[in-house]
Amino acid sequence: MIIRTLANELAVKESQVQAAVTLLDEGATVPFIARYRKEVTNGLDDTQLRNLESRLGYLRELHDRKAVILKSINDQGKLTDALSNAINTAESKTLLEDLYLPYKPRRRTKGQIAIEGGLAPLAQALYQDPTLDPQATATQYINIDAGFNDEKAVLEGAKFILMEQFAEDAQLLQKIRQQMTQHGYLVSQLNKGKEREASKFADYFTHQEKFKNVPSHRALAMFRGRNEGFLALNITLDPQAENPKTQRSECEDIIARHVNIRDLGRAADEWLQTVVTWTWKVKVLPHMETELFNALREKAEAEAINVFAKNLQDLLMAAPAGAKVTMGL
């Protein structure tokens, strides 16, 4: 399967890929294969071999991770044919982890505590039938032994149940990720009281640009400023908003549409809108910012290494005596 995938990606024959993989597994390096084993790989060049080596490692890690995830979910007794097929056909680690998210072992969350307290039927009832009055319905689910002593605590627990349910939807996470990647802005701001110490990061005191267009050198500079405590970074879809923290985000609308929550003036609609807002701000946004920042850093570091390598190659290949004719004996 991996051999076929690599052959399709590189637009070469499977036999060429198999030969190259065998050589790599035997310890041969890419430069060695490209120069001395062309007859074995039927002419794969240095660039093709480097891409093959990189993708081979990624696909093998993906394959191994799939096996671990399938075993974990199966041990929980929750593995279905549809889920197994989705995991086996996942083409990226990101999608794979999205699928695994609802089944990943973790510490008890507020949503799990609420489920243990018997609040799952309430959460689903309000979600499925927004005509129900939240306060009146919550009265029936008060559970003092579980720590849900009044209607407010009960509705808070039900809210966390739905928040976690929505935030673990793989298809929804893909939609949010695509929206933030394609249309989001990376915003950098100076932390209060750091003006003098952060002078070398002055270009980023109030800086914003399209996330997908951030060049590697600026990304690394902003990450360095954040790591040193001078800059605060975030991703927003509307950098012109007067107060992005209080203004409704486009991603909240995406969540609401995906889970079919609409404000039609029904008894539970306002409560459900609060669930959507909290899902975005408390669950999805922090998760997405961490993921996208990590991806941006990895990409920026890889580009920086490539630039350094090219500059070093130019330096090493430069004429040692300058523009002078020399002869080696």
Residue, then its C-alpha position, 0 to 999 in steps of 0.5 A: m500500500i505504501i509503495r503504491t502510494l509513493a509511486n502515485e505521488l512521485a509519478v514513477k513505477e512501483s518497481q522503482v519505489q520498491a528498489a529505492v526503499t530496499l536500498l534505504d532500508e539497507g542503510a544506503t544514503v540518498p546521495f549514494i543511491a542517486r549517484y551509484r545506484k541509478e541502474v537499480t532505481n531506473g534513474l530516480d534523481d536526487t530530488q525524487l529520492r529525497n521526497l521519497e525518503s521523507r514521505l516514506g518515513y511519514l507514511r510508515e509513522l502514519h501506518d504504525r499510528k493507525a495500528v495503535i489507534l485501532k487497538s485502543i478503540n477496539d479495546q474500549g469496545k467502540l470500534t465500528d466498521a465505519l470508524s475502522n474504514a475511516i481510520n484505515t483510509a485517513e491520509s494524514k496524521t491530522l485527520l487521524e488524530d481528529l478521528y481518534l479524539p473522542y476515544k483518546p484516554r484522558r483525565r476526567t473532563k467536566g463533560q464526563i463528570a456531567i455524564e456520570g451525574g446523569l445529565a446526558p439525557l438533559a443535554q440531548a433533550l435541549y439539543q434535539d428539542p429547543t422548545l423545552d425551557p432549560q430552567a424548568t427541564a433542568t430541575q428534573y436532573i438535580n443530583i446533589d450527590a454528584g455535585f449538581n445542586d441547582e439548575k445553574a450547575v445542572l445546565e453548566g454540566a449539560k453545556f460541557i457535555l455538548m461542548e465536548q461532543f461538538a469539539e470532537d467532531a472530525q468533520l467540524l474540525q476539518k472545516i474550522r481548520q480550513q477556514m482558519t488556514q485559508h482566511g485567518y490572520l496571524v496577529s502579533q501584539l506587544n505584552k504590556g510593560k515590555e516596550r523597552e526590553a522588546s525593542k528588537f521586536a518593534d516590527y511586531f508590536t502591532h503586526q498582522e498578516k494573512f496566516k497562509n502568507v507568513p514567510s518563515h523569517r517573520a514567523l520565527a521572529m514572532f515565535r521567538g518574541r513570544n517565547e521570550g515573553f514580549l509578544a502575544l500571538n493569536i489567529t483571528l478571522d477579523p483583525q479589524a474587529e474592535n474587540p475580537k474576544t467579545q465579537r462573534s467569530e465566523c467560526e462560531d457560525i460554522i459550528a452552529r451550521h454544522v450542528n444545526i443550531r439556529d436562533l429562532g426565538r425558542a426557549a432553549d435557543e439562547w442557551l444553545q447559542t452559548v454552547v456554540t460560543w463556549t465550544w469555539k472559545v474554550k475548546v476549538l480555538p485553543h486547540m486550533e491555535t496550538e495545532l496551526f502554530n506548531a505546523l507554521r513553526e515546523k514549516a518555517e524551520a524547514e524553510a530556514i534549514n533549506v535556505f541555510a543549506k543552499n547558502l552553504q552550498d554556494l559558499l563551499m562551491a565558490a572558487p577558493a581563489g576568486a576570479k583567478v585561473t588556477m590549475g591543480l596538479 
